[in-house]
Amino acid sequence: MLLARDGAVAAFVRDRNAFLFGNVVPDVLVGYMVPDIADPIPYRITHFAESEPIPKPRAWEFWDGYVTPLLHSVGCGTRVEALTIARERERINRVHYPHRYEGAPDLPPIPSAEYSTRTGDVEQSLLDLTLGTWAHLLADNIWNTRVNEYLTARGGKPSEEFRIKKQGDFDWFGKTLHVESVVRVTPRLKAAASAFAQYSISGDEVLKATGVIHEVVRENPGRADHPPYRLLTEAFFSETLVEVLDTTDRLVSEVLDKTNC
C-alpha cells in the first residue's frame, strides 16, 4: 500500500521487490511464516520488542542501528544510477566512435536492474529491504499501541481469550484488503537478504518465505464481506490503517529531509 501512494516511501525506494520482502522479514526467521526454520530467532530479537502480551516494537532503535548506517553508506541511490549512466554512455560511444576502442575488451552486458548482483545495486536493495523491515516494525508498534488503548478503554486486559479474538479479527481484516504485489526471488534479492545486518537470511529461506507470500496473495482477493469482528470494529481497522500509512510516509519524509535525500 505504501508503494501505491504518492508519498515519501514510494518516491525513495529504488528496489520495490526488496522493500516488499523487507516488509515480511521480521516474521520469517521467527518461525511465523516458515514453520520449519531450523534455528528460530526469538520474537523479542526479530521484532525489537519486549516479551509481553501486546508487544510494541522499538522501531526507532532498529532505524538507528540498521537504516541510518545504510543511508550514510549508500546515500540516496545516486551512486547506482551514476554507475549505470556512465556505463551506458561508454556503450553508446563504442557504437558511434569504434576507432577509439580498437583493441579494448568488450563491455559486459548490463544486467537487468532486478537481477543485478553488482555491489552498488545489492547495497541499494539492502537499504530498501531494511527500510521495509523498519516499516513492518513501525506498523506493529502502531497497531499494537492502538489495540492496547482500545482494550484499556473498555476495562479489558490481555488474556488468551483476548488473543484469540484479536488474531481472528486481524485475519479477517487482512482478507478484506486487495493484495496483488508479489515478491520475485532473484539473485539480487537473495544477495541483499544474505547481507541483512541484523541476521543473514539464506536463499532457501527467501524462497520459502516468498512461497508463503504468493499463497497469501492468492487467498486475499479483497473480500468486502466478513464475519462480525469479535473484539475490534470496522472503524478501528480503517482509522488505524490510515494512521499507519500516513505516519510511515511522514516519518520517512522528515528523516530524508534532514539527510538531504
Buried (B, 14 or more C-beta within 10 A) or exposed (E): BBBEBEBBBBEBBBBBBBBBBBBBBBBBBBBBBBEEBEEBBEBBBBBBBEEEBBBBBBBBEBBEBBBBEBBEEBBBBEBBEEBBEEEEEEEEEBEEEEEEBEEEEEEEEEEEBBEBBBEBBBBBBBBBBBBBBBBBBBBBBBBBBBBBEBBEEEEEEBEEEBEEBBEBBBEBBBBBEEBEBEBEBBBBBBBBBBBBEBEEBEBEBBEBBBBBBEEBBEEBEEEEEBEEBBBBEEEBBEEBBEBBBEBBBEBBBEBBEEEEB
